[in-house]
């Protein structure tokens, strides 16, 4: 399979490297020092599931310089979505598909508005991985899973073909029938965790151990759950309780990627996470005071250090 990875950070770099190691034609789109390091020294992935070394990966900062592909694995930060979607249009010249593995629940619509909804499937990535230094990805823990599915019936065959590619590459993956439900299930948890870990500057172990912070975490999830249900997402009645149990199983020192970005002075995805909960809640008449407050507290940092 010919695959282009738009955004070679933790998600794109890790899964793209696994697919390349398995023999697929993978091209990476990166920029800055990460691009330079990949061009000169290759890509290194350090993982408890097995290290990967790509000595000479195909990498560019310009998608138009790459060949058209079967799949664009779309993993840029949320603020880059529309710009990156426009840039990948040449990659879809042969009729390829895009699977966004981003945070948030609006990627299918945002990318589809640029490249055509028929070209965009849905996807969710579950992994804690970061660029530890230019040219190097560090995978923390052993969770590394992709879930994806068709948003239109004619995409189903390709979804299963990509699943076969993932299985062959040793990637835990699943084709799901209701991808919107999956996106909302991830979003409900992530919006709350990213917002509260960032506002408090603390890992999840602190959030779940303190009674007041735990109650705030649960309330933030419940607001997102209510918004999702109002948007017809098929979320279980006890979903928030399930996610609190899941939170208790995570490593105590786990931080959200947004907290890592905040600590490094980078831009934040808050407008599309807790900010999106507040925005959609306002549109639907659903009260979201916890998410609105978290977003308001993070707004001064959303553009990163100036």
Protein Blocks (a to p, Z undefined) as FASTA:
>chain_A
ZZddehjafklmmmmmmmmmnopacddddehjllmmmmmnopadddfkbpaddfbacddf
bfklpccdfbdcdfbdfklmmmmmmmmmmmmmnopacddddedjklmmmmmmmnopklpc
cdddddddddfbghiacdehjbdcdddddfbfklmmmmmmmmmmmmmnopacdddfblml
mmmmmmmmmmmmmmmmmmnopafklmmmpmklmmmmmmmmmmmmmmmmmnopacdfklmm
mmmmmmmmpcfklccfklmmmmnopacfklmmmmmmmmmmmmnopacfklmmmmmmmmmm
mnopZZ
